[in-house]
Amino acid sequence: MTAALLGTTLIAGGSASAQTGPATSAASCTAKALETVVIRDRTSVSGTALAQLNKGEIASTPCRMYYGGSYTKCGITSDRWVKVTKHGVTGYVVGTCVKSP
């Protein structure tokens, strides 16, 4: 299943810009877990768990947010997801529980 692009590029230390079309890996950023989150195979809390990103850990990300299934995590209800890679595992984590350091 493919996630839809949020329409904004989020680059640490930079500004947001509009995006169209599928996500590409032109830039590389990092995401720091504010709480422990599950890395899933798709943008849904029912997606298969692939790995875990523990509180305080950092994973690489292509600097983009994606829309997916709605959830309530870290005290916020949202449908934003972040694609991350940790130890060779790539998947999606809830966007409300990670930030770019």
N, C-alpha and C positions, 0 to 999 in steps of 0.2 A: 504494500500500500504506500502511496506517495503522499507526503505532506504538502500542503499548500503553503506558498511563500507569504509571509506576513505583509510584505511590501515595504519593509524598512531594513536597511543594513545597519547593524549596530557594531560600531568599531570602537574599541577602547581608546579613549583619548581623542576621538574624532567626532564628526557630526553624522547625523542620520541622513540617508538619502533614499529616494524612492527606487524601487526595483520592480521589474516586470519579468515574466518568464520564469523558467525553472532556476533553482538555486545552483550556483557554481561555487567552486572553491578558490576564488581569486585571492582572497585574503585569509589570514589565519589569526584567530583570537584565542583567548582562554576564558573558561567559565569556572568560577569558584563556587562550590556548593555551600549555601547558607545553612542547610540542613541535609541530612543523609537522604539521597534520592535514588530511585531505581532507574537504570538505563534500560529503555524498552525498545522493541523492534519497530514500533510505529507510534504515532502521536495519539495514544489512547492509554488510559490506565488499565485497560484490559489487554494491552499488548504484552507479548512475552517478555519476561525479565531476562536481560542478557548479562547484566552486571550491576554493580552498585557504586555510586559516587558518594563517598562519606563526607560528612560535614568538614569543611576546611580544605578538602582535596580540590585540585585543579585539573581540568581536562581541556583538550584542544577543541575548538569549535570553528566553523567557517564564518563566524560573525553574522549569522542570520537567525531570525526567529521564524517559527512556523506556526500555522493554525492547526488544530487537531481537536480531539475530544476534550470536552469541558471537565474541569476538576476543581477541587478546593484543596490547596496545599499551602503551607506557610501562612495561613490566615487569609488567603486571597482566592477568590474564584476567578478562573481564567480559562482560556483555550489556547494560550501561547506555550509553545514548546521550543526547546533548544536542542539542536543536533550536536552531539559531543562524541569524542573519541578518547577512550582511556584504555591503555595497555592493548591496543590493537582492536578493541571492541568499539564499534560505532553504532549509536542508537540515539534515542530521544529522551530528554528529561524535562520535567515540568519547568516552565520558564520563570515561575514566581519564586523558586527556591535556589536560583543561581544568579550570579552577577559577574560582570567582567571586572577583574581586580584592577 
